[in-house]
Amino acid sequence: MNTIVALSTPPGSGALGILRLSGDQALTLVQPFFPGIKSWTPRHAHFARFVLEGDVLDEVVAITFPGPNSYTGEDVVELSFHGSPFILESALNALLAHGANLAKAGEFTQRAFFNGKLDLSQAEAVGDLIASESASAHRLAFRQMKGSISKRLQALRQQLIDFAALIELELDFVEEDVEFAQRPALLNLLSDLEGEIQKMLHTFKLGRAIQDGIPLVLAGAPNAGKSTL
């Protein structure tokens, strides 16, 4: 898979600006810009000069995260520059010119999903966590990102598999006087499964309300205090 690069911090001026690369050629692409680093130690902060066309563009903290033990599951390099738009744009353009591809929105998390580092609910939670604007939204997104929904879905999936296996056994031996499961027990299991699914549907609606808010209309006579509320 090709190597991608993107600005990982908000655009504009700031104390720091981070460029992140992911892909098989991530380290190979950045090495020419750091002639002062003779040996790259994984997960070690290297303080070095980013050299562009013979001139020092900036002093940078560079960290490598070899795959599969990285966010995306691929080789990842993070470069922390001073947060000057000129510096960041110059470095980004240089990396693109040397073969990196500009990442699409969400592509780092997409690669983490494709490489089995996150499941779908966790990948969605990353976006919710970034967009969270309240303590409740943050708490909900963080729990989901750490697998709270995934664990419930896995348990539900296993129960459905067990239920389907019992039904298939009954069908396979329908002509024999063998009963693998009591019918009332199967009905109770099915009822429990339905109840759990309904609970999850309810938590989804509640979660959306926490994340997106609830539309409200304040209606009343003029000068009744609506704006104050």
Secondary structure, DSSP 8 states (H G I E B T S, - for coil): ---EEEE-S-SS-EEEEEEEEESTTHHHHHGGG-TT-SS--TT--EEEEEEETTEEEEEEEEEEE-TTSSSSSS-EEEEEEEE-HHHHHHHHHHHHHTT-EE--TTHHHHHHHHTTSS-HHHHHHHHHHHH--SHHHHHHHHHHHTTHHHHHHHHHHHHHHHHHHHHHHHHHTTTTT--SS-HHHHHHHHHHHHHHHHHHHHHHHHHHHHHH--------STTSSTTT-
